[in-house]
Amino acid sequence: MNEPYFQQHVFFCTNLRENGEQACENYNASEIRAYAKQRIKDLGLNGKGRVRINTSGCLDRCSEGPVMVVYPEGVWYTYVDRDDVDEIISEHLQNGRIVKRLQI
């Protein structure tokens, strides 16, 4: 069996609904995703065999948003700001501990 290309793959929903319904992009999801991507690079966690941060279209959980999901674990999170994302990076991505207070 082949090793996965990335150890962990993180998807940030950046969906914006034109009809005004709640959507992750209403909470600056694209800006937070860009921040997370840069943090991963700054920490040297990016690249093959490491962590990948990606944009996603609708993940069908915008009502709980903003949302992100970490695979292969399939752990879903919500967040408010960069501090929450820093905690997810530190606890989950670096140390393998789920951040219960942000898990959905």
C-alpha positions in Angstrom: 0.0 0.0 0.0 1.3 3.5 -0.9 1.9 6.1 1.8 -0.5 9.0 1.6 0.9 12.0 -0.2 0.0 14.3 2.8 -0.1 13.2 6.4 -3.0 15.5 7.0 -5.2 17.4 4.6 -7.2 20.4 6.0 -10.1 21.9 4.1 -11.5 25.3 4.8 -15.0 26.0 3.5 -14.9 29.4 1.8 -18.5 29.2 0.3 -20.4 32.4 -0.2 -24.1 32.2 -0.9 -25.6 34.9 -3.1 -29.1 34.5 -1.5 -27.9 35.9 1.8 -28.1 32.6 3.7 -25.4 31.9 6.3 -22.1 30.9 4.6 -18.6 30.4 5.9 -17.2 33.3 3.8 -19.4 35.6 5.8 -16.8 35.0 8.6 -13.7 35.8 6.5 -13.0 32.2 5.8 -10.7 32.9 2.9 -8.6 35.2 5.0 -8.4 32.7 7.8 -7.5 29.9 5.4 -4.7 32.1 4.0 -3.4 32.7 7.5 -3.5 29.0 8.3 -1.6 28.2 5.1 1.1 30.7 5.9 1.4 29.5 9.5 1.9 25.9 8.3 4.7 27.2 6.0 6.2 29.3 8.8 6.3 26.2 11.1 7.8 24.0 8.3 4.9 21.7 8.4 4.0 21.9 4.7 5.0 19.7 1.8 4.9 16.1 0.8 4.3 13.8 3.8 3.3 16.7 5.9 0.2 19.0 6.1 -1.8 20.6 3.2 -4.2 23.5 3.7 -6.9 23.8 1.0 -9.9 25.9 0.0 -13.1 24.0 -0.3 -16.5 24.9 -1.7 -19.5 24.2 0.4 -19.0 21.4 2.9 -22.7 21.5 3.7 -22.2 22.6 7.3 -22.3 26.4 6.9 -25.0 26.7 9.5 -22.3 25.6 12.0 -19.7 27.8 10.4 -17.3 28.8 9.7 -16.0 25.3 9.3 -12.9 23.3 8.5 -12.2 19.6 8.4 -9.0 17.7 9.0 -8.4 14.4 7.1 -7.7 11.5 7.4 -9.2 11.8 10.9 -12.4 13.4 9.6 -12.4 15.9 12.5 -14.7 18.9 12.0 -14.0 22.3 13.6 -15.5 25.7 13.8 -13.4 28.8 14.7 -13.8 32.4 15.5 -10.4 33.9 14.8 -6.7 33.3 14.2 -6.2 32.3 17.9 -8.6 29.4 17.4 -6.7 28.3 14.2 -3.4 28.6 16.0 -4.8 26.3 18.7 -6.0 23.7 16.1 -2.6 23.8 14.4 -0.7 23.4 17.7 -2.9 20.9 19.3 -4.3 18.8 16.5 -1.8 19.1 13.6 1.4 19.2 15.6 0.5 17.1 18.7 -2.4 14.9 17.6 -4.9 16.1 20.2 -8.4 17.1 19.1 -9.5 20.5 20.3 -12.8 19.6 21.9 -14.0 23.1 22.5 -13.9 23.9 18.7 -15.0 20.4 17.4 -18.4 20.2 15.8 
